[in-house]
Amino acid sequence: MKILFITPGSGDGYYCGNCFRDNLQAQALHHAGHDVTIMPLYLPLKHIGSLQGNSPIFFPATSFYVDQKLKGRAPRWLGRLLSVRPLLALASSLSGTTSAGGMEDMTLSMIEGDDPAFLKGCAELVEYVSQEKPDVIQLSSTLIIGIARELKKAVDIPIVCSIQDEEVWLDGLEKQYANRAWNSITEYSSYVDKFITTSLYYADIAALRMPGLPQPEIIYPGIETERYSTDSWPKDPTIGFFYRMNSLDGLDILADAFVLLKKRGSVPGLKLRIGGGFMSPDKRFMRKVRHTLKPYSNDVTIEEQYNWQRHPGFYQDITVLSNPLRFNEGVGLYLCEAFAAGRPAVEPATGSFPEIMDGAGLVYSPNNPSSLADALEKLLTDRKLFDQTSGRALELSRTRYSSSITATSLTALYTFLLNKNANQ
């Protein structure tokens, strides 16, 4: 089966959950024997070049932004000049905003797909797809659902679209734009053959925020478990944080909890390891985190640069994972990765965490440093509880969060849609 993934690039300067989810699904299908290509939007995807094939970057961030400002009248020579790799690399290094404020026009452009700059870029994308002739197309998010409409006009190919964490971005828009975006996603859902999401929790969110949207199918994320499996443990008890290092992902909450635990002295030799990377907008935040941790800096390791090759090894160096997010996560891929290494987690009792963890760690409330410190202390000082949650983590990794299970589920869905399309 020939499958095309269309996914926004983040520049790979930090750990982007949705980007990584797309990559995992694509890799799982590739290892199952399918012909998979990943088509990046906006910015490069450096770490998945083997699946990018000959696909160019569509809607390159630099030229698309300028063309939007010029109402689609930017000359082709200017578009080519602004889309050269060095400029995109510069855009990658400066990217990483988690706020949608000021991005209303571009957001609505990709959802509604009716402005000149979008139509120009999408015409190039559709031409590429028409030449490649995939059997199935999968869109990364409803935030690019405008592409589905243009594709359906041109090609008779089933389109699958992921739903996850849209509200994190859309709720940052001015209210009138956010309402318009939610309504437009529902309106354009008719151009998608099937929606999928990664948790029962987020299926409920989708039904609440987009009541007219068809019921999505639940396909849990699948990890290449062999990449994370390990028999080694760190010498000292070590708490790990692995996500983008910013306020939204709660690194400062964990830093404060770590300081509380060090002052209590109840977990001898306690260490903290931080990975996942950060971008230019996060530098001020990271200065504050370092200041908080300064009294115990000898017990703290911060991996400032995200490295895909180093990624699996991070979990070998930790005892427990904790990412105290300030938003309701649709699914935490870092949890599935930690579970494959037998590492339990301690997370706030919010979003999909209770569902995804399912006994492979502890949830706590409220999401503040004191409650987090109490939960970490409980897990790290009760050997029986730790062994029980660690065993549950490995069990979930084998039975729910395996890449082979994900590949089987996606293949079955694609086959159903292809058969349905052939019989119409």
N, C-alpha and C positions, 0 to 999 in steps of 0.2 A: 504494500500500500504506500502511495506517495503522499506525504503529509507536509503541509506548510504551516509553520508557526509564525505569526506576526506579533512581535513583542517590542515594546519600547526599550531602548538601551539606557543605562544609567551612567555609562562611562566606566563602570566597574571600579570606581574609587572606594566604594564601600559595599557592605553586604545588603543588597536589596532583596527583600523577601519574595515579592512577586516575580521579579526577574529570575531569581533562582528557582522558583516553583516552575516557571515555564521551561527553564533549562532541564530540570529534573524530569519533567514529563517527556520532553523531546528526547533526552538521553535514554530513558526507559524504553521508549518506542524504537529508538535506533538499535538498542541492544536486543530487542525482540525481533529484529530483522526487517524493520520497515525503512523506507527511504525518507529521511526526515531532513528538512531544511528550515533554519531559523532566519527569518527576515527581520532585521533590526530597524526600528524607527528612532529618529532624533539623534541618537549617539551610538558609538560603537559598542559592541559586545566582545571585548577582547578575549574572554576566557572560553568562548564557545566557537572559535573559528572553524573547528572541524565540521560543525553542522551548519555554519553560515553559507558554505559553498561559494557560489559566485554572486550571491545576492548583494546588491548595493545597499546603502543606508537610505531609506526613504524618509521624506520630510526632515532632512538634516536640520538640526536645531538652529544653526546660525542663519542659513538662507531662508528657512521657513519663517523665522521670526521677522526678518527684514521684509520678505514678500507679503506677510500679513500687514505690516505697517504701510506698505505701498499698494494695498488693495489688489494684490495679485499682478501688479504691473512691473515687477522687477525683471529686467532683461535676463536672458539665459546666461550670458557671459558673467553677470554678477552672481547669479545662483551658483554657477560652477566655481567661481572664485571663492565664495563664502563657504563652500562645502569641502574644501580641501582638508586633508587629514590633520595638518597642524592646527587649523582653526577649530576643528571639531575636538581635538585633544585639549585645546585651551578651554573650550566650552565645558568639556568633561571635568576639568580640574576646578572650574568655578561653579559647577552645577551642584544639585543636591538640596534645593530648597524643599522644605516640608510644608510650606505655606502656599496656598493657592491664590492668596491675595494678589491682585494685579494681573492674574493669568486668566481672567474671565474669557476674553476673546478667543485665546488659543484653545482653552478647554471646550468651549461651545463649538468652535470650529471642527474639532475632531469628533464631537458627538453628533452634531447636526449636519455637518458636511455640505454646507451650502454657500460658503464664501469662495471668492476666486482663487485665493492662495491654496486652500484645501483642494479644490477641484483640479487645479493644475498638478499638484503633487500626487493626487490620487489617480489621475489619468496615467501617470508614469508607472505607478504601482500596479494598476489593472493590466497594463500592457505586459509587464513582467509576468504576472500571474497567468495571463492568457497564453504566453509562450511556454511557461513551465508546466502547465496543465496538472496541478496536483489533484489527488482524489478527494482530499479533505483539507479545509482551511480552519485553523484554530486562532482566534483572536485572544490576546492576553487579558483584555478588560473591556467593560462596557464604555470606558472613557474614550475608546477609539471605535465605537459602534458605527460611526458615520461611514467608515470604510466598508462595512458589510453592505450598506445600501448600494454603493457604487459597484461592488463586486457582483452583487445579485443582478444588476442590470446587464452585466457583461458576460458572466460565466454561470453555468449550471452546476455548481459545486456546493456540497453541503458545508455549512459554516457553523462551527462550534465556538462559543464565547465563554470565557471564564468570568466569574463574578467574585470579587473579594476586595474588601477594604475601600470601595469607592467613596464611602462617606468620609473617610479620613481626609480626602482631597476636596470633595464637593462641598462639605460643610465649612470649608475655609473660604469659599466664594461669598461675595455679597449675596444677601438672601434672595433677591429677585433672580439672580443668575443661577443660584443653586436650585431653586424651584424649577426653573426652566430646564436645567440640565436633567434633573430627575424625570420630569415629564417627557423630555425628548428621548431619553433612554428607553422608557416604556413604549413610546410611540414607534421607535425604530426597531423594537424587539422582533417585529414580524420578519425582519430580514435575516434573523438568526434561526438556524434549524434546531439547535439545542444549547441551553445554558448549563454550565457545570460549576460547582463550587466545592470547597474542600472541607466543609463542616456542616453539621446540622444547624449549628448556631448561626452561620452566615446565611443559610437558606432562609431562616426565620427573619433575619435582617432584610434580606432582599424582598421578602413578601411584605414587610412593614413599609419599607421605603419606596418600593415599586410594585404596588398591589396588582397592577395589570400585567406584570411579567410572568411568563410561563414558569411552572415549577422547575427549578434546576435539579440536575442529578448530582448526588453526593459522590465524589471520588476523592478519597483521602490522599494526601501526598505520599509519594513513595521515594524512599532513600536507597541509594546503592549501599546496602548495609555493610558489604565487605570493605568499603573504603573507610568505615568508621570503627569497625570491630577491633577490639583490643583487649589484651589480658593484663596490660600494665596499668598501674595507678601511680599518681604522684606521691612522693614521700610524705608531704605534709597535706593536711586537708585544705583544699583549694576551691574557692567559689569562682565560677566562670560567668562572664557576661559576654554574649556574642550576638551583636546586632550593630546597627549604626549607632555611633556614640553621640547621642544627643538627648535633649530634655524629654522629647516625646517618648523615647524608648526607655526612659527612667534610669539612666546610668547614675544620676546624682542621688536617687533614692537608695540605690545599692551602695554607693560610696558612703553615704551616711550610716546605713545599716552595718557596713563593714567596720566603720570606726566604733560604733556602739559595741559590736562583738569583741573588738580588740580591747576596749576598755573593760569589758566584763571579764575577759580572760578565761571564759568557760570552754573555749575550743583552742587548746594549746597548738602553737605553730601555724595558726590560720593564715592563709595566703589569699590573694585576689588576683585573678588574671582577666584582662579585658581585651577583647578582639572584635573585629568587624569593620574597623576603619571609620573615618569621618571626613567631612568635606569642609571647604573654606567657611561656610556659614556657621560651623560648629566650633570654631577655634576658641571663641570667647567662653563658650560653655565648658570646653575641655580645660581651660585655665582654671576655672572655678572647681572642677572636679579634682584636678591635681592639687589645688590648694587644700581641699578637704582631706585628701589622702596623704598629704605631706608628712604628718607625724609618723606614718607607717609606710613610707615610700619603699623601704627595703623589702617589704612583704607584698609589694604590688608590681605587677608586670603589665604594661600597656603596649599592645601591638598596634602601632599607629597606622600602619599601612595594611589595607586588606589584601590578602594574597590567596588566590583561589587554590593554588597548589598546597599551601600550608593549611588551608581550611580544615580538612578532616583531622589533622594532627592536633588541633587546638583541644579537642575533647580528651585526648590522652593525658593532657596536663592539668585536668580539673577533676574535682570530686563530685561537684553538684553544679547545676546550671541555674542561673536566676536572671531573668530579664523583666524587671518590674514596670512594664509598659503603662503609659498614661492613657492609652486608647484601647478600645475593645478589638483585639486582634482576631481576624477571621480564622487564621491557623498559624501556629508558630513552627516553621520548618526547623528552626534551631532545636526545638524540642525533639522532633523526630530524629535529628542527627545525634543529639545527646543520648537518646534512648538506644540507638544502634551501638553505642559505646558502653551501654549499661549504666549511664549516668542519670540519676533521678533529677527532678527539677523542683524549684520552689517558686511559685508564681502567684500573682494576685488572683482572687476568685472572680475574674472578669472575662468578658468575651468568650472565646472558645476554649480557654485554658482548662476548665474543669472537664470538658468533653475530650479534648485531645490528650490530656494527662491521664485521666481514667485510672488513678491509683499509682501512677509512676512518679510519685513525689507528693508535695504538700501544696495546698492553696491557702491563702490567708486573706484577711480583710480587717481593717481598711488597708489601702495601698499606701502605707507610710513606712518610714525607716524602722520604727519600733516594732511594728507587726512583722515586718520582713525579718528583722534580726531574731525575733522570737522563733519564727518558723525555721530559719536556717539553723539556729542553735538546737532546736528539737531534733532535726534530722541528723545533724552532725554529731550529736552526743548519744543517740539511741541506736546502737549497732543493729539490733533486731529490726527496727523500723527502716534503717538504711538498706539492709540486705533485702527486705521485703519489697521496697520501692524500686531498688535496682533490678531485682528479678522481674518485676512487672514491666519495667522499661524495656528489657530485652524481649519479653514476651510480646509486647505491643509492636516492637520493631519487626518481629518475625511474622506476626499474624495480621497486622493492619497497615504498617508504614513501610512496606517493602516495594521497591521499584517494579518487581515482577508482577505484583498485584495491581499496581497502577497501570502498567502496560496492558495487562489482560482486560481491565475495566475500560480503558480508553479504546482498545481495539474492538471490543464488543459494541461499544457505542458507535464508533465510526462505521462498522459493518452494518449495523441496524440502519443508520442513516443512508448509507449507499444503497442498500436493498430497497429501502422506502423510496428513494429518489428514482431508482430504476423502474419501479412498479407504478410510478405516477404517470 
